Amino acid sequence: MYNESLQLMNELKKDKSSGDINYLLIVDIQNKINIIKNYDAISDYEYYLKKCKGYKNLELLIYFDYADYLLSIKSIDKAKQIAHRTYELCKNGSSPFGHLNSLVLLGRADPSQRLFAITEYDRVIDELFIKKRYQQNNFYKIQLETNQ
């Protein structure tokens, strides 16, 4: 399994037209190889973060994986830094679900920020429900006017 994973990763790295999906595959395979070898993957994550600058979605996915990895190896200080960076990137992003996931990560990585993460999570969920209700009300209004 290790040899097959290593061969696939090297083939993906050779592809010069690699986009987001190839990088995700490379990172995923690298994680599997690291688990097999019980290898310290911090330098690999740093390499992929530098490589994917400009690809915001991919960068966020790598930050999430990186923070999870740091928490699993008990590197709490570095995990806090990565969780705060991930939160800052997601806070102004277009995806509310990325924002919610970054709050969960922040709460896990930094115990002093748990209360903030929980209250902010609830605020974002409430905001999503308000938007959903507003859209439903508009739909029902249009439906009523159409029926009349």
ABEGO torsion letter per residue (X at the ends): XAAAAAAAAAAAAABAABBAAAAAAAAAAAAAAAAAAGBBAAAAAAAAAAAABGBAAAAAAAAAAAAAAAAAAGBAAAAAAAAAAAAAAAAABABAAAAAAAAAAAAAABAAAAAAAAAAAAAAAAAAAAAAAAAAAAAAAAAAAAAX
